[in-house]
């Protein structure tokens, strides 16, 4: 996927209620998976953790990974 497509997706998330609802439902699935593995937290708590990770940058990761390559971000859905 191109950067342009990713930017368009993010823009459409704010403009298309059906798309936003679908992504929000997918984020609920993430919370379900966590709960099934003994981890109970809210969407807001996860969003805070992810936002802090992005603010701190790659140095905050134990493994030194670039936060831009993480599989989750504070957007969309969280």
Secondary structure, DSSP 8 states (H G I E B T S, - for coil): --HHHHHHHHHHHHH-HHHHHHHHHHHHHHHHHHHHTT----HHHHHHHHHHHHHH-GGGSTT---GGG-S--S-S--
